[in-house]
């Protein structure tokens, strides 16, 4: 039933979307050893620190605009096959620099992949430029200044990813002011590995339209009410949360409780192959755990499209596909 539902995802790190098969292809291309983080057709890690090692190891095998075009096209065609009509991807100029690429070459390569996937499937995609929190406030501000120049037409949002237990949200407020003043959509990772207080800090200091994850807000009833009242959208990734052991099983996950409390929640896959997930898997889990029918799942997609950092004519076309 969930397979026929039109889907959208707002929270996916593009380097984290590289399938093991694609990473092995890239490893052969560059003569790299991936045995430290790949076993068979699966990523191998046991905690968040090891996950970051696996993530960075895979990301290091994308080194040219052509590599990034292939990555974006592969990811988008894969989710289009699961009936996704829209996606937003987190893109990091810091990862580009680590690969020896200029931001412009990085964005252009990704855009070529996005355009190829649109041509082959009709899927729409936009990019959210992110600063990496654990690299420090100066690096995040530099990413915001880059985003504010609108270096590519498909970059429509700004966010912050990385280790959310590093520093204080207030340290990064200026970066978000820079991006907001440039008219970019604002999102920030909070309330995943850090608790409810991280979500409150994000609301107080960043005033985001959306929060990446945000599920730990469920530990504070007053904060849940505030999120619902302010209309902040949560980019929820249940499969990622389960893989990182935030919750023991899907029925313990707060997605449905948040939804019933009036919070605008969406479904995404985060770093899908690392967590043995995909956008189709996320929708299936939700349907099986909480008995959502096609109409309820489509309402979740509608929330995603309404919250997307996209121009209004495109939003109207996407919403029209849900009717």
SENUMAR-433012 format. One record per residue (C-alpha): residue number from 1; x, y, z. Coordinates in steps of 0.001 Angstrom, whole numbers, plus 500000, padded with zeros to 6 digits. Example, Ala and Ser with C-alpha at 12.3 -4.5 7.8 and 13.67 -1.06 7.14 Angstrom:
SENUMAR-433012
SITE,seq,X,Y,Z
SITE,1,512300,495500,507800;
SITE,2,513670,498940,507140;
end
This chain:
SENUMAR-433012
SITE,seq,X,Y,Z
SITE,1,500000,500000,500000;
SITE,2,502734,502495,500944;
SITE,3,504544,501741,497676;
SITE,4,501919,503521,495599;
SITE,5,501983,506646,497785;
SITE,6,503798,509685,496408;
SITE,7,506729,510484,498678;
SITE,8,509105,513324,499467;
SITE,9,512120,513627,501712;
SITE,10,513701,516742,503159;
SITE,11,516625,515281,505115;
SITE,12,519314,513374,503243;
SITE,13,523082,513930,503288;
SITE,14,524192,513331,499722;
SITE,15,527564,511760,500587;
SITE,16,525704,509521,503044;
SITE,17,523395,508338,500258;
SITE,18,526150,506498,498387;
SITE,19,525215,502832,498130;
SITE,20,527831,500205,499031;
SITE,21,527776,499033,495410;
SITE,22,528511,502541,494140;
SITE,23,531245,503007,496746;
SITE,24,532893,499751,495647;
SITE,25,532805,500992,492048;
SITE,26,534467,504232,493141;
SITE,27,537029,502291,495206;
SITE,28,538026,500302,492127;
SITE,29,538290,503522,490144;
SITE,30,540690,505044,492684;
SITE,31,542431,501889,493921;
SITE,32,541142,502426,497463;
SITE,33,540711,499918,500288;
SITE,34,537204,500016,501762;
SITE,35,537473,496919,503947;
SITE,36,537567,499058,507083;
SITE,37,533975,500213,506659;
SITE,38,532321,497917,504101;
SITE,39,531556,494206,504471;
SITE,40,529714,492612,501592;
SITE,41,526860,494908,500656;
SITE,42,526686,496787,503957;
SITE,43,528440,499556,505845;
SITE,44,530064,498451,509091;
SITE,45,530091,500590,512250;
SITE,46,529011,500139,515863;
SITE,47,528539,503673,517238;
SITE,48,528231,507272,516062;
SITE,49,531995,507800,516002;
SITE,50,532529,504753,513783;
SITE,51,529588,505822,511637;
SITE,52,531354,509135,510952;
SITE,53,534494,507204,509944;
SITE,54,532449,505109,507493;
SITE,55,530672,508209,506196;
SITE,56,533927,510083,505602;
SITE,57,535577,507009,504075;
SITE,58,532824,506675,501502;
SITE,59,532666,510432,500870;
SITE,60,536408,510494,500138;
SITE,61,535799,508370,497027;
SITE,62,533844,511149,495298;
SITE,63,536485,513468,493949;
SITE,64,535313,515005,490677;
SITE,65,532203,516761,489385;
SITE,66,531474,513605,487383;
SITE,67,531611,511504,490554;
SITE,68,529119,513786,492256;
SITE,69,526841,513823,489219;
SITE,70,526774,510029,489337;
SITE,71,526061,510059,493083;
SITE,72,523157,512506,492842;
SITE,73,521638,510795,489812;
SITE,74,521903,507334,491402;
SITE,75,520291,508471,494648;
SITE,76,517454,510378,492987;
SITE,77,516617,507692,490429;
SITE,78,516591,505181,493273;
SITE,79,514044,507086,495338;
SITE,80,512001,507977,492244;
SITE,81,511601,504213,491777;
SITE,82,509985,504238,495235;
SITE,83,507524,506894,494021;
SITE,84,509331,509920,495446;
SITE,85,508507,513125,493590;
SITE,86,510741,515535,495538;
SITE,87,513936,515535,497588;
SITE,88,516267,517960,499267;
SITE,89,519893,517028,499770;
SITE,90,522382,518427,502256;
SITE,91,525545,519521,500470;
SITE,92,528771,520463,502214;
SITE,93,531453,522733,500745;
SITE,94,533767,521356,503456;
SITE,95,533423,517886,501946;
SITE,96,534120,519410,498535;
SITE,97,537305,520991,499860;
SITE,98,538402,517671,501386;
SITE,99,537965,516126,497940;
SITE,100,540052,518872,496359;
SITE,101,537063,520406,494583;
SITE,102,536021,524024,494440;
SITE,103,532500,524657,495734;
SITE,104,531471,525673,492234;
SITE,105,532654,522383,490698;
SITE,106,530974,520431,493494;
SITE,107,527626,522176,493072;
SITE,108,527794,521944,489299;
SITE,109,528485,518212,489411;
SITE,110,525583,517619,491785;
SITE,111,523325,519790,489632;
SITE,112,524174,517732,486550;
SITE,113,523079,514609,488412;
SITE,114,519904,516317,489610;
SITE,115,519067,517420,486083;
SITE,116,519749,513947,484671;
SITE,117,517446,512355,487252;
SITE,118,514742,514914,486524;
SITE,119,515019,514134,482822;
SITE,120,514753,510386,483385;
SITE,121,512102,510289,486135;
SITE,122,510528,513731,486625;
SITE,123,511753,513996,490237;
SITE,124,512499,517486,491555;
SITE,125,515421,518197,493882;
SITE,126,516946,521180,495664;
SITE,127,520161,521587,497645;
SITE,128,520586,522785,501236;
SITE,129,524103,524041,501876;
SITE,130,525276,523031,505354;
SITE,131,527998,524086,507723;
SITE,132,529575,521349,509842;
SITE,133,529040,522127,513505;
SITE,134,532083,520351,514934;
SITE,135,534374,522317,512599;
SITE,136,533518,525433,514609;
SITE,137,531597,528695,514281;
SITE,138,534027,530314,511826;
SITE,139,533663,527451,509345;
SITE,140,529878,527475,509684;
SITE,141,529806,531247,509125;
SITE,142,531991,530808,506037;
SITE,143,529488,528262,504717;
SITE,144,526654,530709,505405;
SITE,145,528431,533515,503567;
SITE,146,528952,531186,500610;
SITE,147,525281,530165,500675;
SITE,148,524247,533825,500815;
SITE,149,525955,534458,497470;
SITE,150,523518,531945,495930;
SITE,151,526324,530020,494219;
SITE,152,523856,527825,492329;
SITE,153,520189,528283,491469;
SITE,154,519306,524916,493031;
SITE,155,520657,525962,496461;
SITE,156,517576,527186,498306;
SITE,157,518345,526536,501977;
SITE,158,521000,526666,504667;
SITE,159,521503,524341,507613;
SITE,160,523969,522972,510097;
SITE,161,524895,519307,510419;
SITE,162,527636,517431,512262;
SITE,163,528123,516611,515941;
SITE,164,525264,518443,517669;
SITE,165,526856,518066,521120;
SITE,166,529695,520403,520011;
SITE,167,529501,524009,521203;
SITE,168,526387,526062,521936;
SITE,169,523691,526892,519398;
SITE,170,524196,530575,520253;
SITE,171,527749,530319,518889;
SITE,172,526297,529748,515420;
SITE,173,523450,532277,515456;
SITE,174,525281,534789,513273;
SITE,175,525691,532223,510494;
SITE,176,521943,531684,510393;
SITE,177,521281,535438,510389;
SITE,178,523517,535744,507318;
SITE,179,521642,532966,505511;
SITE,180,518195,534214,506543;
SITE,181,518995,537748,505360;
SITE,182,519825,536229,501964;
SITE,183,516349,534705,501752;
SITE,184,517396,531092,502256;
SITE,185,515230,528527,504035;
SITE,186,516595,527671,507476;
SITE,187,516975,524243,509074;
SITE,188,519248,522932,511821;
SITE,189,520065,519515,513268;
SITE,190,518947,519284,516907;
SITE,191,517254,516878,519266;
SITE,192,518901,513713,518002;
SITE,193,521983,512809,520053;
SITE,194,521451,515917,522188;
SITE,195,518285,516226,524258;
SITE,196,515237,518466,524328;
SITE,197,517316,521450,525439;
SITE,198,519095,521428,522068;
SITE,199,515758,521871,520308;
SITE,200,514797,524728,522628;
SITE,201,518153,526403,521980;
SITE,202,517621,526051,518230;
SITE,203,514191,527685,518468;
SITE,204,515513,530495,520674;
SITE,205,518700,531337,518781;
SITE,206,518130,530270,515173;
SITE,207,514345,530555,514640;
SITE,208,514351,527788,512018;
SITE,209,511469,526891,509729;
SITE,210,512473,523254,510178;
SITE,211,514525,521143,512554;
SITE,212,516476,518098,511438;
SITE,213,515403,515195,513657;
SITE,214,514014,517065,516699;
SITE,215,512594,513868,518160;
SITE,216,514099,514388,521615;
SITE,217,511666,517294,522016;
SITE,218,509168,514558,522868;
SITE,219,510808,514405,526321;
SITE,220,509365,517850,527194;
SITE,221,505594,518318,526814;
SITE,222,505850,522097,526962;
SITE,223,508417,522123,524182;
SITE,224,506211,519873,522029;
SITE,225,503370,522374,522462;
SITE,226,505673,525223,521496;
SITE,227,506827,523458,518321;
SITE,228,503216,522766,517359;
SITE,229,502151,526350,518106;
SITE,230,505036,527862,516134;
SITE,231,504469,525529,513173;
SITE,232,508102,524388,513044;
SITE,233,508431,521283,510887;
SITE,234,510449,518283,512082;
SITE,235,512460,516310,509522;
SITE,236,512093,512928,511229;
SITE,237,514246,509944,510264;
SITE,238,512980,506932,512261;
SITE,239,515288,504377,510616;
SITE,240,518343,506460,511479;
SITE,241,517137,506928,515060;
SITE,242,516673,503170,515483;
SITE,243,520063,502350,513941;
SITE,244,521764,504797,516321;
SITE,245,519828,503220,519214;
SITE,246,517923,506316,520271;
SITE,247,514914,504011,520631;
SITE,248,514750,500211,521000;
SITE,249,512079,499659,518332;
SITE,250,509744,501521,516003;
SITE,251,506784,501376,518395;
SITE,252,508887,503248,520971;
SITE,253,509654,506010,518470;
SITE,254,507849,509320,519149;
SITE,255,506868,510088,515525;
SITE,256,503209,509213,515992;
SITE,257,502984,510875,519416;
SITE,258,504435,514074,518002;
SITE,259,502023,513954,515078;
SITE,260,499030,513466,517361;
SITE,261,500215,516403,519473;
SITE,262,499875,518667,516432;
SITE,263,503513,518823,515405;
SITE,264,504202,518947,511675;
SITE,265,506302,515836,511038;
SITE,266,507844,514503,507844;
SITE,267,509656,511273,506935;
SITE,268,513212,511068,505596;
SITE,269,516065,508568,505441;
SITE,270,519086,510668,506564;
SITE,271,522025,508503,505354;
SITE,272,519950,505669,503913;
SITE,273,522399,502847,503112;
SITE,274,524283,503380,506376;
SITE,275,521035,502691,508231;
SITE,276,519690,499955,505917;
SITE,277,516890,502312,504920;
SITE,278,515365,504294,502066;
SITE,279,512450,506682,501795;
SITE,280,510242,503753,500807;
SITE,281,511353,501846,503899;
SITE,282,510565,504831,506146;
SITE,283,507018,505092,504798;
SITE,284,506532,501315,505126;
SITE,285,507706,501328,508734;
SITE,286,505320,504145,509603;
SITE,287,502402,502395,507913;
SITE,288,503086,499092,509675;
SITE,289,503815,500580,513103;
SITE,290,500936,503022,513369;
SITE,291,498416,501736,510875;
SITE,292,498613,504722,508548;
SITE,293,496627,504282,505379;
SITE,294,497473,505791,501987;
SITE,295,495592,509012,502791;
SITE,296,497524,509535,506041;
SITE,297,500856,508811,504361;
SITE,298,499983,511259,501594;
SITE,299,499243,513907,504233;
SITE,300,502788,513419,505518;
SITE,301,504090,513950,501975;
SITE,302,501915,517064,501702;
SITE,303,503512,518419,504887;
SITE,304,506938,517851,503303;
SITE,305,506028,519660,500093;
SITE,306,504434,522539,501987;
SITE,307,507640,522864,504052;
SITE,308,510024,522454,501100;
SITE,309,512525,525196,500311;
SITE,310,511236,525546,496766;
SITE,311,509699,528244,494567;
SITE,312,505914,528543,494678;
SITE,313,505203,527474,491063;
SITE,314,507163,524231,491616;
SITE,315,505447,523685,494972;
SITE,316,502047,524025,493289;
SITE,317,502993,521453,490633;
SITE,318,504206,519026,493309;
SITE,319,501088,519458,495443;
SITE,320,499017,518877,492330;
SITE,321,500629,515448,491984;
SITE,322,499176,514478,495373;
SITE,323,495553,515140,494403;
end
